[in-house]
Amino acid sequence: MVPIIDVPHMQAWLRRRGVATVIEELAATIREDFLRWPQFDKTARVASHSPEGVIELMPTADGVRYGFKFVNGHPGNGRAGKLTVTAFGVLADVATGYPVLLAEMTLATALRTAATSALAARALSRPGARTMALIGNGAQSEFQTLAFHRLVGIRQIRAFDVDPSATARLRRNLADVPGLDIVAAGSVDEAVDGADIVTTATADKRRAQIVQDGHIRPGMHVNAIGGDCPGKTELAAAVLRRARVFVEYAPQTRVEGDIQQLGADFPVTELWEVLSDPARGRSTDDEVTVFDSVGFALEDFATLRYLQRQVERSGLGFGVRLIPELDDPRNLYSLVAPGAAEAARRAA
């Protein structure tokens, strides 16, 4: 039987376990896998672009397990009452090729993106950061807020969205989180004023420059997660030029991230290098740091690995007979011709 984690099982488990707790545990697993970076097959995602959006496959393997995620990004889906991003993933055994887990990854992608953002910010932001501007208050916003509150120590969110109802929903959904103050800002200028960290999480597939050089103050950390495919950006090029830029996997980010605006030789540092050697991260309190995050397959792999542990420990999900089980693996036809199988047994 192959374990499957569907949406209802994921929902019920997250409610029992707690979203912030899961993000914290997931961040630890993602960190473990970034620290063994050389063990992974690394490739940029395989993307199929259309005028409406993109459908992608994100594969990687560590020699023991192979994982991939199917994910889409369709900014116009909201107008039809559909999600902008949906996903599911598979983890398989490298030795046999058999799948060992199928999981919904729409919720899981929000969890892993938030966990990775906070993991990077904990390594790159100034100690004592307590205020974060959150620009774009869509599906990612609650998860980002909980991650930065739990893992980085953010106490105040200055939230802005072109749709005020999105900000109102964010404030309503997290109104009961102790020690967290979410303030609605009237503009990007108002949101970033006095912020230690700026997170951009916008959805439009266009070359936007939502954060300008004038918004940036010495010592800020920018967590840019919305510019994640060709032709989709959030930061002005001047912001990137004045900062030290950190990425997940440079070959992919140069095509998909905000640094697509700059030359192929623009200097970046990969996140695994900072996690392995903190001296390669922020060098001074006044330095501006940018995490140009597009999402990398290793984060999905780590998420699937984490979820498989939950299946083993707490029985998350349920099993399905996805792979045939045969007395004679060469006699696949026996599945559809019971008479032939019976004849084979008599002849044996």
N, C-alpha and C positions, 0 to 999 in steps of 0.2 A: 504494500500500500504506500502511496506517495502522499505525504502531508500537504494539505492545502490550507492556506489562511485566506479566507474570503473577507469581504468588508464587514459583515455582521460580527464575525469572530474577532476581527481586529478592533472594531468599535468596543465590544464588550470587554476585551482584555485591556485596552487603553484606559477605559473608565475605572477598571479595578486597580490597575497599576499606577495610573497617573501620568499625564502627558509629560510633565517636567521631569519626572523620575526616568521615564523611558528615554527622553532626549539626553539626559546626563549619562545614562548607561550606554546609549548608542554612541555618544561622543567618545567615550572611552574605547569602544570597539573600533571606531573609525581611526582613532589615534594609533591603536595597535597595528592596524593594517598600513597606515602611512609609514610607520616606523620600519616596516619590512618591505618597503617600496621596491628594492631590487628583485624581489621574488616574483613580481607580477608581470604578466604580459600586458603591455600598455599600447593602446591604440585609441585614436580619436573616435568618437561615436560615428556611426553610419547614419547619415541623415537624408531624408527625402523631403525636399522643400516644395511647397505649393504656394499660390497667392494667399491661401487662407491660413497657412501655418506650416508645421513640420511634424513628421513622424520619424522617430529615431530608435536605433538599437544601440545599447551600451554594454559591450562585452568585456570581460577580463577573466584571468585565471591565475592561480598561484601554484599550480603543479599538483594540487590535491583536489581543489574544487574549481569548477567553472561556473561563472554567473553572468547573466545578462538581464537587462531591463528593456522592456518596450515602453516607450513614453511618447506622448504627443505634446504639442504646444500650439493652441489655436486661440489667439486673443479675441476673436469674434464670437466664440462659443457662448459667451455670457448673454449675448443678445437673443440667443435661442434657448436660454435656460439650461445650458450645459456647462460643464467644467472646462476651464482653459487648459488644464493639465490633467491627464489621467495616465495610469501606469500599472504594469504588473511585472513580476520578475520570476526568474527560475534559477535555482542553484542545482548543480549536477556534480556527480562524482567523476573525476577525471579518469580514474582507472577503468571504469566500466562504461562511462557515458550515461549512466542511469540518472534521471532526475531525483533529487532528494528533498526538494521543496518547491512548491509553487505558491506565490504570495501576491496579494494585492499590493500595489506600491503607490497608489495615489496618496493615501495618508502617509505611507512610509517615506515617500519622497519629501513631503513637507517636513517630516521629523528629521530625516537625514540632512536636508539642506540647512535646517535650523541648527542642528548639532554641529555641522561642519563650520558654519558661520561663527558660532560661539567658540568653537575650538580654535579657529584662526584668530579671533579677536582676543581671546585669552592670552595668546602668544604674542600679539602684535600691538594691542592698544596700550595706552599709558596705564600704569597701576593707579587704582583709585577712580577709574572712569565710572560715573554714576548716571550720566544723562545720555540718551540716544535719540536722535532724530530718525523717524521711520517714515520714509517717503514711498507711498504706495501701500494702501491698507487693504489689499485683497486677501486671497486665500492663504498666503504665506504669513500674514502679519501676526496672528496670534502665536504661531509656533516660533517665529523669530523673537517675539517679545518674551515668551516664557524661557527660551533658551538663554537670552542675554540676561534676564533677571536671575536665573538659577546658576548659570555657569560663570558669568562675568561680573555680576553684582550691580547691574543697572537697576536704578530705583525709579527713574522718571523717563517716560517715553513721550516725545514731542511728535505727535502723529499728524501727517498731512496726506490727503488724497484729493484729486480733482473732484471726486464724488464724496461729498460730506457724509452721505449715509454709510459709506464704507468705514469711515473713521468712527462714526457713532456705533456701528456694529462691533468694531474692535473694542471700544470702551465698554460696551454692554457685556460682551463675552468674557472679559477679564476683570470685571468690576469687583469680584470677590477675592482676587489674588492679594494676600497680605503683603504690605510693604512695597506695592507697585502703584505708581501714580501715572495715569495716561492723560495727557493734555492734548486737546485738539488745537492744532495750529492752522492759521488761515492761509498760509503760503509756505513755499519752500524756504524763503528767507526767514520766516518766523520759526520754522521747525529747527533749522540748523543753528540758529542764534544761541550760543552758549553750550552746544552739544559737544560731548567728548567723542561720540561715535556717530557716524551717519550711515544708516542702512537704506539702500535704494532697492525696491522690490516692485518695479512697475512692469506692466505686461505688454504694452504696445510694441509691435514688431516694426520699429522704425529707428532711424538714426537720431535719437534724442540726446540732448545735453541738459539734463534736468539739474545737475549739480555743476555750477560754474566755479571758476577759480576764486571769485570773490566770496564764495560761501565758505571757503576753507580757511581754518585758523591753524597756527602752529600746534603740532601735537595731536591733531585729529586722526582718528582711524576711520576709513571709509570701507564699508562692507557692501560691495556692489554685486548684487545677485540677479538683477533683472536683464542685464545685457548678456545674452547667452546664445546668440546665433548670428550668422552673418547678416549685416544690415540692422542690427538691434543693439543700441548703446544707451547709456544713461549719463555718462560723465563727459565733461568737456575735456579735450585733449590736454589743455593746460593743467588740469588737475592731475593727470597722470604724469606729466613731465616734471612737476614739482615734487612728486611723491616717490617713495620706494614702493614698487608694485610686486605683489606676491600672487601667485597663481597655483592652480592644482597641477595641471599638466600643460607645459608651455606650448607644445605643438597644437593642441586643441584650442587653447585660449587665444592664441594669435589669430585664429580664424573666427572664433565665436565671441570673444570677450570684448570689453571696452578697448583693449589695446589693439584691436583690429584697425583702429584709426591711425596707428603709428607704424613705424618701419619694422621689418623683420628682425632687426638687430636691437630693438628697444630692450634695455636690460630688465629682466625679471628674476625673481627667486621662487623656486617651487616650495610649496608648503611643507613637504616632507623634509626638506633641508632644514627648515626652522625648527620643526618638531624634533628632529634628530640633534640639532645643535642650536640652542636658543641664541647663541652669539650672532647668528646670521639673521636675526630678526631686527626689531627696532633698536637703533643705536643711541638715540637721544630722546629726551622728553619732548623736544620741539619738532622732531621729525614727523612728517605726514606719511602715513602708511595707507595703502589701498590693497584690499583683498579683492581681486578681479575674479570672482567666482562664476564658473559656468556649469559646475556639477560634473564630476568625473566618475567613471564606471567603478573605480575602487570603492567609492562611498556607497554605492548600491550593493556591491559585493559584501562589504562589511555589514550592511543592513540585513541582507539575506542571511549572513552567517549568524548575526545576533538573533534574528527571528527563529532560525533553526534551533538555537540553544533554548529558546522559550518553548518550542514544541517539545523538546526533550525533557525540560524541567517541569513545565506546568501544563502540558497537554494542549497548548494553543492549537486551534485549527481542527481539522478532521482528515481522515485518510480516504483516498479514492484509488480504485484499481486502474491506474493510468497505463501501466506497462503489463503486457501479457505474462502470465506465469504458466510455463509449460513443462511437462515431464521431459519432453524431447524438444529442445529449443530450435531444432532444425525443421520441426514439423509445424510451422506456423499455420498451415492450411487446416490443421486439426481444429482450430478455433471456429471455422465456418463449415467444416464437414465432419460432424461427430461420427458418422459412419466410417469414414476413413481412419479416424483415430481408433475406433473400436477394432477395426480390421488389423491395424498395426499392433494393437495390444495382443490380439489372438495369435498373430504370427510370431510374436516375441517368445 
